[in-house]
Amino acid sequence: MKMSLLRPNGPWYVYGLVMAVWTVYTLSVVMAHISASQSYQLDYVTLNIIRLTFALPILVIWLLAAQSIMRFARYARLVAKTPEGPAFSRIAQGLGWLFAYVLALMILPRLAAMFAHSALVLPAVFVRNHLPVALLVVAFSLLYLGSVRLIKRVPVEPSYHSTTLRWLAYCVFVVIFVTIFFGTKADGTSPDGVPFFAVPHSVLLFTLILPSIIAWGLGLTAVFFVYRYSRFAKGSVYRAALRWLAAGLAASIGFTILVELVLLNTPALRGLGLATLSLLIYLFVAIYAVGGLLVARGASKLALIEEAL
């Protein structure tokens, strides 16, 4: 029997929690400071309608992501006593932490805005900027640990040439990213009166940039290991599920990189027009959706195996 991606699969309280977080997020966005509508020369109602066009797709993606993670976690429990069981358990945990990262990324800016005119604004901004990165490090560390267990079961070692090229490309990316970082400024405030950053630019290099680089390195290695393991896995459905998972993780890493670049350049975004900013937001939602759909596809394939167990 083929399982639909949209069929509920897991405890209903998880979906209720996602709905509750989304409701808080949506209400906080709708009640955001009116200066945003003045910046784009729109009335308050029109601006909120535009905001809701972003919020509704986000809800669908969140529910789909939650369902995919629960399916993957259920499969990991079913194969817990197999040699690959601990690996899939770690990967399922990593996907859960990655989902927590996305939720924190959306909710924390709205919570920080509540402290705009209080003495706690700088601590709130520090948490807003650094908690998502901490969650990202945990998520990609778990994904890496799970993928290492899988790659140990591959009989053939990756070639020195492919490994060298992979790390060389990553080092080039790191140099470009750090260069962009040093070209940004760590001052300014949002229309809500909330500072963009709570610590000096030099401190961000060690508290924000370095952890992000480490997390991406772990994540990209996990993608490579999962994909390589899929090439040697037995069963066409099993191989396809793992390849979809690797592709979804790759898209998720791309999403987090773009998010980090935007956060570093937030002061420059204030000069963008509404159309350009909307396109940028839709691009983020699209990339995030692609990652979620690919992981969901992999989870759906694993569900076919689950039915046969």
Sequence and secondary structure as in RCSB ss.txt:
>XXXX:A:sequence
MKMSLLRPNGPWYVYGLVMAVWTVYTLSVVMAHISASQSYQLDYVTLNIIRLTFALPILVIWLLAAQSIMRFARY
ARLVAKTPEGPAFSRIAQGLGWLFAYVLALMILPRLAAMFAHSALVLPAVFVRNHLPVALLVVAFSLLYLGSVRL
IKRVPVEPSYHSTTLRWLAYCVFVVIFVTIFFGTKADGTSPDGVPFFAVPHSVLLFTLILPSIIAWGLGLTAVFF
VYRYSRFAKGSVYRAALRWLAAGLAASIGFTILVELVLLNTPALRGLGLATLSLLIYLFVAIYAVGGLLVARGAS
KLALIEEAL
>XXXX:A:secstr
    TTS  S HHHHHHHHHHHHHHHHHHHTS THHHHHTT  HHHHHHHHHHHHHHHHHHHHHHHHHHHHHHHH
HHHTTTSTTHHHHHHHHHHHHHHHHHHHHHHHHHHHHHTTTTSTTHHHHHHHHHHHHHHHHHHHHHHHHHHHHHH
HTT SS   HHHHHHHHHHHHHHHHHHHHHHHTS    B TTS BS SS HHHHIIIIIHHHHHHHHHHHHHHHH
HHHHHHH SSHHHHHHHHHHHHHHHHHHHHHHHHHHHHHTHHHHTTS HHHHHHHHHHHHHHHHHHHHHHHHHHH
HHHHHHHH 
